[in-house]
Amino acid sequence: MVVLGVFEWSGNNPLPPQMWLLPYFLPVHPGRMWCHCRMVYLPMSYIYGKRFVGPITPTVLSLRKELYSCPYQQIDWNRARNECKVLPPDPAMWRLKIAQGGSPWLKTTNNHVGRQVWEFDPNMGTAEEIAAVQKVRELFREHRFEMKHSADLLMRLQIIVLSVTGALNTVLSPEHQREIRRYLYNHQNKDGGWGLHIEGHSTMFGSALTYVSLRLLGEGPDDGDGAMQTARTWILDHGGATAITSWGKFWLSVLGVFEWYGNNPLPPEMWLLPYFLPVHPGRMWCHCRMVYLPMSYIYGKRFVGPITPTVLSLRKELYACPYQQIDWNRARNECAKEDLYYPHPLIQDIIWASLHKVVEPVLMHSPGSMLREKALHIVMQHIHYEDESTRYICIGPVNKGAFYYEQGSSSRYRTLYRCHTGAVSVQYGMGSFRCIECQDPSRISTSTKPVWCGARCTVRFGPVLNMLSCWIEDPNSEAFKLHLPRVYDYLWIAEDGMKMQGYNGSQLWDTAFTVQAIISTDLSEEYGPTLKRAHDYIKDSQVLEDCPGDLSFWHRHISKGGWTFCTADHGWPVSDCTAEGLMASVLLSKISPEIVGEPLCAGRIYDAVNVILSLMNRDGGFAAYELTRSYAWLEVSTCKCIFPCLQFLHGIFIFTYF
């Protein structure tokens, strides 16, 4: 501003270039500054010393009038030196916690090395730091249609924030909810809808589920400065929620705003078939298999959450005709053109219709229901195996996440609790609850008899697929409690809000490539401490044991010696991640141990090579997680209305590392 000529040099605190004349041993010598700060202060001190001012043009004279509330000549520049608008302490400070557990319900194989979670701290940050956070948020919102990806500026701002004492978080606290809403609103398309991803065109899948999520997060039908109404208009103009894809139909059915009869079957009995049949779920690609597994359990149970006032309202908001008049049989195969990757082949429609109209009625009634119960038992065993093998992180966020139920005053089958404030909270068998007014879980006592408050009572918990399956099986189970703290592993916050990561991070992947980049530029000695810490992380992140039990029964590939995309606790090694981890380890072994630490032992290198070679398919290519188990012709049975070529992954990775 001063250089431009619309502020006076007397209104600046000094930046004396004479500081560079001081002897270096003095701690205030600019040469002792951090390099980035030093290289900024250096030219600034020169310009300050010159008191340089640019040409006073008509534009500059005009700006002197536009930017101030009093005449330019009357400004008290001495007072202006230290004047700064202090924003109110907006609850906006989040702290990134690294390699910390903090809960007796968290399991780990390596003391949580690599774990990264965001924790809200209302007492953290100065006014200037809070202002900086708010500024980057506003900048993102202003340019959200031009640049949809965040730059993770909140993570980078953490460098200047002092670590403070942590406080116990509750699952999806009000601060989490606020940031999730911020993220969803920030990534709404101009037409009112949301896409499958933040740069995608609006789809019914993205739009309907995002709209529902915002409603469950407390937004009203007309909130968001018109954003909710615009979203609802998009949904209705494109056929209503009956045109949502199969995964969307599934989740809306769980919530109670779609009927299970409007879903194509997900029979858990498929897991009872002999493995040699090509349609056995164990032959699916692991990501699809681990999603279909709990979905088949929930479908087999026909689970529906409480029918609350919000749910009843959504039944009106999401459809173009009254809910009772919807043709659910027709809705089974209905899909908006914006969502449809490939039309259903005739054979798929025949299979769905046969299962829906012939097989399912038999399995839903005795004696067929006995087979269903057996299938559900087998499926639940596989779910528990996946949970234990991944320390309840699960292979991806579709198995893990946060989902809301709002419990109204007309629901049944629940335990009621009364807080010291008199407000009523509800425990629906979750093993986790808190007062909706004071947020204090320790001061709630069991009510002696059902007591209902006039307002809706909200229960906050996080069952998604595996998590929800464990809760359906036993609401007070240890398995469900072990799931809860792992929700945070998938949440990430940036200037655009809080989002769910595709994994619980990319720690190993990023570290391995960073090591290779530093070594390839001959900067090993200069970045020795960095390489040593990276080397320690790579060694600590290698998976050291196979999953327990008979791997073929659980449809798992060997794991010992591999590296995952993220952390060892995740437990799902990937061929390319193993190759990158191995390459980084080999390169580091060529550098002096005094710089980077002791190399990976030979036995662990052999184990890594063994994992990579074990993933070579018959065609010479390398699979990602496990060998190809199925056939291309089975693609006719995939749910391609969601993602193309999702269900059966063939060998697509070719490595040239060795």
N, C-alpha and C positions, 0 to 999 in steps of 0.2 A: 504494500500500500504506500509506504514511504517512497520507495524507488519510483513508483508510478507518479507520485506527486499529490496523492489524495490523503496523506497523513504526514505529520511533521516529525522530523528526527528527534526533536525534544520530547516527543511522546513515546520514545523507545527507551527501554533499559539498555545500558551500554553493552557494546560488544567490542571491547578495546583490542586492537591488533597488537598493542604493547605486551599482551600476555605471551606472545611468541618470543619476546626478548628475555623472559625470565629464565634462570638456570633450570635445567631439566630435573634436577633432584627435587625441586619443589613439587608437591603433589598436585598443585593446581595448573601445572604446565599443560597446554593444550595437547602436546604430544602424548600425554597419558590417557587421553580420551579414547573411547571406543572408536574404531576407524571410521565408521559411518558418521558418527557425531562429529569427529574431527574434520572430516572432509566437507561437512556442511558448514561448520563454524569457520573454517579457514577463509573461504571467499566472502562469507558474511561479514567477518571482521574487517576485511579489506574495503568492502563497499560501505560499511558503517564509518570507517576511518575517513573515507573520502567524502562522506555525507552526499553521496551521489543522488541526484533527482533528475528524472527524465524531463523531456519537453513538456511545458504546461500548455496543452492543447485545449481547444474548445470542449472536447470530450472530458478531459481531466477537470476543467472548471465546472462542467455540468455534474460530474460525479461528486464533487465537493458539496454540492447542494443536495444531491439525491441520497447520500449515505448517512446524513446526520440529522438529528432532530432540532438542532439549533444552527445559527449561521456559523460557517467555518471559522471566521475570525474570532468568535466568542468561546471557542472550545478551550477548556483547561487542559493543556497538553501534559502538564506535570501530573495531574490526577489520572489522566488517561494512561500513563505508563503502567500502572498496576491494575487498571480496570479490566475486569473479565466477568462475563455473565456466568453465574454458577447455576447449572441446571438443578432442579430438585432431584433428590436421590431416587431416581427411577430404579425399580427392582430389575436391574439388567445385567448383573455381573455373574458370570459363570466361570467356574474353575475347572481346568482340565487335570484330572487325576491320572497318574501313570503308575502302573504296576502296583496297585493297591487292591486289597480285598475289602475288608471292612464289614463283612457279614459272616456269621457262622454257617450260613446256607450256601456259601460259595465253595465249590470244589476246584482244585487245581493240581497240576502235576509238577509245576515249576515255580511256585510262589508268585503266580499271577504275572510273570514276566510278559510284557507286551500288552497287557490289558490297559485300555484307555476309556475312561468314562467322564462325562461332564456332570458337574455337581453345581447346583445353584447355591450361592452364598449371599444373603441379603446384607451382610456386613462388610463385604469385600469391595475395595476400589475407592479411590478418591473421586471428588467431583469431576476433576479433569479426565480421569480414566473412564468414568461413566459417560461423560460427554463424548469421548472418542468412540465408544461403542455405539452410542446413539447416532453419531455422525455417519459411521460406515453402514448402519442399517438404513438410514435415510437415503444415502447414495445408492445403495442397492435397489431400493424401492423405486427411485426416480428413473433408473436405467434398466428395470427388470425385463422389459420387452426386447431391449437390444442385447443385453448380456444376462442370460438366464442362469448361468453357473456362478456360484459364490466363489470368492477367493480365500475363504477360511480366514478372514481377517481377525475374527474373534480369537482364534487359536494363536495367531501371530501377536495379537495384543497381550496375550498372557505373559509374554516375556517380561513386561514391565510391572507386572502385578505381583506383590508379595504373597507368599503362601500363608494361608491363615488356617486356623483350626477348623476341621471339617465338622459338619453337622449331619445328622441322620436324615437322609432323603426318604420320602415316601414315593411309591410308584406313581409317576405322572402327577406331580404336585401342581398347584395352580401355576407356578412359573413354567413348568414343562408344557402345560396346556397352552399358556399364552404364546410360547415360542412355536409350538406346533401350528397353532392358528395363524401366526405370522407367516410361517413357511407356506402353508396352503393358500393363503390369500395372495402372497407374492408370486406364486406360480400359476395363478389363474390366467387362462388365455383371454385375449381381447374379446372373443365371442362369448365369454362367460363360462366355458367349459374347462376341463382339465384333460391333459393327455396321459398316455401310458407312462411317459417320462416328461421331464420338464421342457424339452424342446419339441415334443410331439404335438400333432394336431389333436383337437378335442375328441375324446371318445366317450362312449356311454359308460364303459368300465371305470375310467378315470374320473369322469364327472359325477356319476351317481355315488360312488364310494367316497369321494372327497366331500361332496355335499352332506352325506350322512355323517361322516366323521366330524365335520364342523358342527352339525346339529348336536351330536353326542358330546362334543367339547363345550357345549353351552351356548352356541350361537343360535339366535332365533331365525325364523323363516325370512325375516326382512332385515337382518343385521348386515354388518360389513359394508355400510354406505352403499347399499344396493347390490353388492356382490352376490349375496345369497339369492336374491330375486332373479338376477341375471342368470345365475347357474341353473335355477329351477326352470327358467324359460327355455334354456338350451336343452335340458333333459326332456321336457314335455314336447318341444318342437321336433325332437328326434325320436319320438315314439314312446317315451316313458321308460321306466326302469325294467319293464318286461323285455326290453331289447338289450339288456346287459349281458355280458359274456358269462360263461359257465362258472368261473370263479366268483364273479359278482353275484350270480344267482345263489351260489352256495352261502356267501357271507350275509346276504340280505335275508336268507332263510334262517340262519342262526340268530339274527337279530329279531326276526319276527315280522319283517316287512315284505316277505316273499314266502310262498308256500313251497314246502318240500315236493309237492306233487308237480311243481313247475321246473324241477331239476331232472336232468338225465341221470340215471343211476350211477352210483359209485359203490358197487357191492363189495363189502369186505370179504365175501366168500371167495373172491379171486385169489386171496392168500392161501386158500386151502387146496388150490389146484396143484397137481404135480409140476415140479420145476421144468420138466422137459417140454411142457407146452409153451410155445412161443409167446403166449399172452400172459404168462405169469408175471405179476408186478415186480418180482425180483430181477427181471430182465430189463426193466426200465432204467433210463439214465438216473443216477443217484439223486439229483436235485428233484426230478419229477417224482421219483419213488418216495422220497422223504416228505413230499407234499401230499401225494395220493394216500400215503399210509394213514395219517391222522384224519384226512378228509373222509376216507372210507369209514373210519370209526365213528365220526360225528354224524355222517350220513346214515350209517346203520342204526344209530341211536335216535335219529330224527330230532336232535336236540334243538330246542327253541328257548331263547331267553325270555325274561319276564315281559309281558305286554304292558308297557308303561304308557303314560300320556304322550311322551315323545314318539314312541313307536306308532301309536295310533295316528298321530299327526303326520308322521312320515308316510303312512299308508295313503294319506290323501295328497301329500305334496309330490310324490314321485310318479303318479300315474295319471293318465289323461281321462280315465273312466273310474267309477267307483270300484273300490278294492273287491267287493263281493261279486262284481260282474266280470272280473278278469277270467279269460279262458286259459287256465294254467297248462293244460295239455298243449295248446298251441305255443304258449310261452317257452316250453322246453327247448325248442329249436329256433326261437326268435333271436336275432342278433342284429344290432345296428350296422349299417354298411360301413360306418367309420371304424368299426372294431373287427370286421371280418377279413382275416387274411386270406382264407380259402373257403369256398362254399363247401358245405357238408357233402361228401359223396353219398350216393344212394345206399351203399352197403352199410355205412355208418348209421344212417337214419333207421335202417331195418334192425340193426343190432340194438340201438337205443330203444326203439319201440318194443321189441321183443322182451328186453329186460324190464322195461317200465310196466308193460301191460300184462305180462305173463309171469315172469320170474319173481319180481318184487312182491306181488300179492301173495304168492306162495310162501316166501320167506318171512313175511310179516305176520303170519298166522301159524298156529300149531298145526302139524308138527314141524313145519319148515322153520319156525322161529328157533328151534333147538339148534339147527345148523347155523343160524345167524349168531346166536350166543357163543357158539364155539369159535366162529370166525372173529367175532369181536374180542374174544379172549386172546387169540393168537395175535391179532393186530396190536393189542395193548402190550403184549410182551415185546414186540418189535419196537414200539414207541419207547418203552422204558430202556431198552437196549441202546437205542440211539441217544437218549438223554444221558445215560451213564457214560457212554463212550465219548461224549463231547462235553462232559462236565456241565450239562444243561445249557450249553451255548447253542447247540443244534447246527446243522449244516448251513442254514441261512435264515434270514429274518422272516420268511413266510412261516417257518416253524416257530418263530419267536417274535414277540412284539408287544404292543399295548392295545387293548380293546376295551371299550367302555360299555357298561350297562347302567342305565338309570332306573332305579327302583321306585315305582310310585306307591301310593298308599293303598292300592287295592291288591297288590301281589300277596301270594301266600308262600308257605314253606320257607321261612327265614327266621333268623334270630335278631331281635331288636336290642339296641343298646342306647342308654341314655348318658349324655355327657354332663359334666358339672354345670355347663351353661344352660342345660335344659333342652338342648337340641337333640333330636333323635338321629342316630346313625344306624346303619344296617349291616349286619354280617350275613352274607349269603353263603356261609360255609367256606369262605376263602382262607381263613387263617390269618387274615390281615385286614385291619379296618382302622378308621380314624373319624373323629368328629368333623363334619363338614363346615362347622363354624370356627372352632378354635384350632383345628388341625392337630390336636394333641391325642396321640393314640394311648397314652398312659392313663388318661383320666376319664375313660369310658367304662361304665359298669353295666352289667347285664340287667335288663329290665325284668321285673317279676312277672309282668304280663304284657301282652301286645299293646304298645302305645304308638299312635300314629301322629306325626306332625302334619300341619296343613300344607307345608311346602314339600316338594319332592325330596326324597332321601337318595343321595347319590353314593354309589359304591364304586370305588376306583380299583381296578385290578387289571392284570395283563395277560389273560390267556389267549394265545393265538396258536391254533392247530395242536402241536404237541402239548402245549401248556393248557389249552382248553380241554383237550382229551383227558389229561391227568385230573383236571378239576371235575369233569363230568364223572369220571370213574370214582373219585373220592375227593370231595371239596376240601377236606382237612388233611389230605395226604402229604407226606414228606416230599414227594415228587413235585407237587405244585409249589410248595414253599421253596424248594431248591430252584425252581424256574424264576421266581419273582426277581431276585437281584440281578439276574442275567439280562433283564430287559434293557438296563442301562448300557450294556456292552454294545448295543446296536444303535443307540441314539447319538447323533452328532449335531452340534450347533454351530452356526455361522451367522453372518450378517443377514442372511435371508430367513433365518429362523431355525427351528429344530426339525431334523429329518431322520429317517431310518436308513442306515447304511445297508449296502448289498451284502456285506459281510460284517464281522465284528472288527473290521479294519483291514489294512493292507500292509501291515507292519513288516513282515518278512520280505514281501515283494519289493517294497520301497527300499529297505535296508540293503538287500542284495544288489540292486541296481546302483545304489549310491556308492557302495564299496567298489563295484567294478568301474564306475565313472572316476572316482578319486585315484584308483590305482592306474587306470589307463592314461591319466594326465600327469603321471610321475609326481604326484603331490603327497606321496605316502608319509614322508617325514614331517611335512608341514601340518598334515592332518592326522598325525599319529594318535593322539588321544581319542579323536573321533572314530578312527578305524578300530581302536582297541574296544571301545564300547560297542561298536557295531559287530565286531567279532564275537564278543561275549553274548550279544543278543542272538546271533545266528546259531551259536553252539547251544544256548539255552532253549532255542525254539525248535530244535530237531525232535521229531517224534521218536521216542526210544523204545516203544513197545507196540506190538500188534494189539488190535482190539481183543478182548477176552473171548473165550469159548470157540465154538466151531464157526469159522468165518463163512463157510459155504452156507450154513443154515441161516445166518444173519445177512447173507448177501453182501459181505464186505470183502474188500481186497486187502492185501497186506499193507501195513502202515509203517513198520519199523524201519527207521532210516530216512523217512521222507520229511519234507517240510510242507506245511500248509501255506495258504496265502497270507495268513495273519499270525496266529499264536499256536503254540503247542497244545494248549487246552482245547482248541477247536477240534483237533483230532481227525481232520480229513485231508491227508496229504494230496498234493496235485503234482503231476509229472513235471510241468514247466516250472513250478515253484521249487520243486526238489532240484531240478537242474540248475536253477539260478542260485539257490542256496549252496549247492555243491561247488559251482564255479567260483562263487565268492570265497568259499572256504579254501579251495585249492590256491587261488590267487593270494590269499592272506598267509597261507603256509609258506610262501616264498619270501615273506618279509620277516625280518628279525623279530623273534619273540619279545625282545626288549621293547619293541615299538607297539606290536599288535597283540601280544599275548601268545600263549601256547597254541599250536595248531590243533585242529580236529584230529583225533586219533584215527589210525588206519582202519580199525574195525568199523567205526561209524561212517567212514568214507565208503567202505565196501557195502555197507547196508544201504547207503543212498544210491549207489550205482545199481544195486539189486532191485530197488523199488522202480527206478527208471526203466530198466530192461524188462521188468515184469509187466510193464504197461505197454509193451509193443504188441500191436495187433497183427493179425495174420497178413495184412496187406503191407506191412512194413512201417506204417505210421504209428504214432503214439497216442493213446487215449489220455484223457485228463485225470479222472479219479479212479477208473476201473476199466477193465477190458470191455470192448463191445460185446454185448450179450444177446443182441436181438437182430432183427432183419429189417431192411429198408421198406419192405412191403407193408410192415405193420404201421407205417405212418398214416394209413387210412383211418386208424382208430384214434388219432391224436385229437386233442382239443385245439385245433389250429385257429379257432376264433379268438384265442388269447394271444398265443405266440406261435410263430411258424417253427416247425421242426423241433418241438420242445421235448417230446416224450422219449425218443430213443436217439441218443447221441452216438454217432459213429466216429471212427478214428479221424480226427481232424488236425492234430498237432504233429508237425514234423520238426524234429530238433536237429540242429547242426552244431551242437556245442562241443562234441567230443569226436 
